[in-house]
Amino acid sequence: MNKTLLAIALLLATNPTFADPLFRFGAIADCQYCKETSAGRKYNLSPKKLAACVKHYNKLDLAFVVHLGDFIDRDFESFDVVIPIYNRLKAPHYHVLGNHDFSVADDKKALVPKRMGLKNRYYDFTHKGWRFIVLDGNDLSLYAYPKNDPRTKAATAFHRRLKAGTPTWNGGVSDQQLKWIESRLKLATQAKERVILFCHFPVFPADIHNLWNHEAVTSLLAKYPCVAAYINGHNHGGNYGKNGTIHYLTLKGMVDTEKSAYSIIEVHKNELKVIGYGRQDNRSMPLPPKKSR
């Protein structure tokens, strides 16, 4: 091998930007469809944007696609418009539950997860040595259950103990779900997997959109070196922070303005690479070397 070919081979081996990814997946935040529109959010354009996104994704070799919550803005019937579009995806596709997904009549709230194709409100799956943990940030909330439901009353009491002015349109994860998350992180550690978590709500950096008990989540994740990233929606303007070695990425909302927003995330050995479309920015998120255990 001559010097030029050797240099190219070394570059490809050491620079994840030039090497082929291990795999790619698609990520969308806040499609948030309803029949209405407003100056800041073009709710009624979401089906057109989603269809174009799905068409693009179907041209690519994607491991899966995930929508990060707020698939609709309101009304149970809104699901009838966007779910068939999303289901055109050739790749496996997943949903994360958002607060607006429960902006439906009280007698329909319990039907939302099933209508979105979910067997469980929070769950996980694996692909090529990576574990993806999907959270339900509406577990504790004032809107995900009927008004007279005991869970709503418990969440009301929880919210009263929070800092004055904490938004009622955010939610939290229950102690039961936190224990489940830790069980998944322990399993990933044992299996020598890396982990990405998906949630609708951010937890870091400090922001008005964060989960009610965001500190409980970040404290738990910090204990596990297997965690690479936490990816969410909810804050339509997007955001980013790094806490220790964990990347916290908020993707921009598809619903805002006439321009779309979605991404392809490339998983490399030493990098997560976000390729943004529309309003979504590109970003490189380096990963520390994987420790052998």
CORTA-V127819 format. One record per residue. N is the residue number from 1. SS is DSSP state (~ for helix, > for strand, _ for the rest). D_LAST is the distance of its C-alpha to the last C-alpha in whole Angstrom. Layout:
# CORTA-V127819
n->[N:N]
ss->[SS:SS]
d_last->[D_LAST:D_LAST]
This chain:
# CORTA-V127819
n->[1:2:3:4:5:6:7:8:9:10:11:12:13:14:15:16:17:18:19:20:21:22:23:24:25:26:27:28:29:30:31:32:33:34:35:36:37:38:39:40:41:42:43:44:45:46:47:48:49:50:51:52:53:54:55:56:57:58:59:60:61:62:63:64:65:66:67:68:69:70:71:72:73:74:75:76:77:78:79:80:81:82:83:84:85:86:87:88:89:90:91:92:93:94:95:96:97:98:99:100:101:102:103:104:105:106:107:108:109:110:111:112:113:114:115:116:117:118:119:120:121:122:123:124:125:126:127:128:129:130:131:132:133:134:135:136:137:138:139:140:141:142:143:144:145:146:147:148:149:150:151:152:153:154:155:156:157:158:159:160:161:162:163:164:165:166:167:168:169:170:171:172:173:174:175:176:177:178:179:180:181:182:183:184:185:186:187:188:189:190:191:192:193:194:195:196:197:198:199:200:201:202:203:204:205:206:207:208:209:210:211:212:213:214:215:216:217:218:219:220:221:222:223:224:225:226:227:228:229:230:231:232:233:234:235:236:237:238:239:240:241:242:243:244:245:246:247:248:249:250:251:252:253:254:255:256:257:258:259:260:261:262:263:264:265:266:267:268:269:270:271:272:273:274:275:276:277:278:279:280:281:282:283:284:285:286:287:288:289:290:291:292:293]
ss->[_:_:~:~:~:~:~:~:~:~:~:~:~:~:_:_:_:_:_:_:_:_:>:>:>:>:>:>:_:_:_:_:>:_:_:_:_:_:_:_:>:_:~:~:~:~:~:~:~:~:~:~:~:~:~:~:~:_:_:_:_:_:_:>:>:>:>:_:_:_:_:>:_:_:_:~:~:~:~:~:~:~:~:~:~:~:_:_:_:_:_:_:>:>:>:_:_:_:_:~:~:~:_:_:_:~:~:~:~:~:~:~:~:~:~:_:_:_:_:_:_:_:>:>:>:>:>:_:_:>:>:>:>:>:_:_:_:_:_:>:_:_:_:_:_:_:_:_:_:~:~:~:~:~:~:~:~:~:~:~:_:_:_:_:_:_:_:_:_:_:_:>:_:_:~:~:~:~:~:~:~:~:~:~:~:~:~:~:~:~:_:_:_:>:>:>:>:>:>:_:_:_:_:_:_:_:_:_:_:_:_:_:_:~:~:~:~:~:~:~:~:~:_:_:_:_:>:>:>:>:>:>:_:_:_:_:_:_:>:>:>:>:>:_:_:>:>:>:>:>:_:_:_:_:_:>:_:_:_:_:>:>:>:>:>:>:>:_:_:_:>:>:>:>:>:>:>:>:_:_:_:_:>:>:>:>:_:_:_:_:_:_:_]
d_last->[35:37:36:36:34:32:32:31:28:26:27:26:23:22:24:23:27:28:26:26:24:21:24:26:27:31:31:34:35:38:41:43:46:49:53:54:53:53:53:50:48:49:48:51:49:46:47:48:45:42:44:44:40:40:42:40:36:38:38:35:32:30:27:29:31:30:33:32:35:39:40:43:45:48:49:48:50:48:45:48:48:44:42:44:43:40:40:41:38:36:33:31:32:31:33:32:35:36:39:42:41:43:46:48:50:49:50:47:44:43:43:41:38:39:42:39:37:34:34:32:32:28:26:23:22:20:20:18:15:16:17:21:22:26:27:31:32:35:34:36:39:43:43:41:43:47:49:50:46:45:41:44:45:42:41:44:43:40:41:44:42:40:41:45:45:42:42:43:42:38:36:33:30:31:29:29:27:25:24:23:21:19:19:18:15:13:14:12:9:9:10:8:11:13:16:19:22:26:28:32:32:30:29:28:30:33:36:38:37:34:33:35:31:29:28:27:25:23:22:20:19:18:16:13:11:11:15:17:20:23:26:30:33:36:37:39:39:35:33:30:28:24:23:20:18:19:22:25:28:31:33:37:39:40:44:45:48:49:46:43:39:36:33:31:27:25:21:20:17:18:20:22:26:29:32:35:38:41:40:37:35:33:30:26:23:21:17:15:12:9:6:4:0]
